[in-house]
Amino acid sequence: MTNRYDRMTMSKQGEQPAPDALLREKLIGFQREIAELKQSNKEQEEAAEQREQELLLGLFEVLDAFDNLEKNIRGKENLLDKIGQRFVKGTRAIQRKLLRLLRSRHVEPLEFPENKARIKQCKIIATQNDPALENEEIISVEKKGYMDTERKRVLRKAEVVTVCNDAPPMISVYSSEDSNNS
């Protein structure tokens, strides 16, 4: 004797599953497909975020080149002829446009209003003794850091030279301060 459930799951022919069993199989198939699509979507989002990070790091290097150019030109502008002055003006305009583009994407240069190095925002590349200043005070920013203000995430730490009066100076080969002390 067949029970009520058996009768519900069998068709009139007796061998084909009833519509509710087919629906259950379809539902399981759709659930698997949804899980696979979610996983694929997650992988694509991670890949896009990685590409974005690489692009931003490349743009930061371009901004570093503008900053280095600015350091080299500073104090020498009055020695340039008109063409040289236009070149400097044009490069500054390009730098401003690039910074505006980054700001439109919620990327801002890191700022240090208290002029103190914070481990989450800075990479200390060198230290110097200076009794007139407090420990961890920033003497110079060798490379600017950048932050995604929307996600509250540091994209690149600033490379800084700081005061450390409690230990001998730590000198980095990357610091512009090294060339001034030689």
Residue pairs with C-beta under 8 A, 6 or more apart in sequence:
2 10
8 18
8 20
9 17
9 18
9 20
9 21
10 16
10 17
10 18
11 17
11 18
17 25
53 155
56 102
56 107
56 146
56 155
56 156
57 155
57 156
59 98
59 102
60 144
60 146
60 155
60 156
62 98
63 95
63 98
63 99
63 144
64 143
64 144
66 91
66 92
66 94
66 95
66 98
67 143
67 144
69 91
70 92
70 95
71 176
73 88
77 85
77 88
80 87
80 88
99 109
102 108
102 146
106 148
106 149
106 150
106 151
107 146
107 147
107 148
107 149
107 155
108 146
108 147
108 149
109 144
109 145
109 146
109 147
110 121
110 144
110 145
110 146
110 147
110 154
110 157
110 158
112 118
112 121
112 122
112 138
112 141
112 158
115 137
115 138
116 134
116 136
116 137
116 138
117 124
117 136
117 137
117 138
117 160
117 162
120 154
120 157
121 145
121 147
121 154
121 157
121 158
122 138
122 145
122 157
122 158
122 159
122 160
122 162
123 157
123 158
123 159
123 160
124 160
124 161
124 162
124 170
125 142
125 159
125 160
125 161
125 172
125 174
125 175
126 161
126 162
126 169
126 170
126 171
126 172
126 174
126 175
126 177
126 178
127 161
127 162
127 163
127 164
127 167
127 169
127 170
128 139
128 161
128 162
128 163
128 164
128 169
128 177
129 163
129 164
129 165
129 168
129 169
130 137
130 139
130 163
130 165
131 165
133 139
133 163
133 165
134 163
135 162
135 163
135 164
135 165
135 166
136 162
136 163
136 164
137 162
137 163
138 160
138 161
138 162
139 160
139 161
139 162
139 163
139 177
140 160
140 161
140 175
140 176
140 177
141 158
141 159
141 160
142 159
142 160
142 161
142 174
142 175
142 176
143 156
143 158
143 159
144 158
145 154
145 155
145 156
145 157
145 158
145 159
146 154
146 155
146 156
147 153
147 154
147 155
148 154
148 155
159 174
161 172
161 175
161 177
164 170
171 177
171 178
171 181
172 178
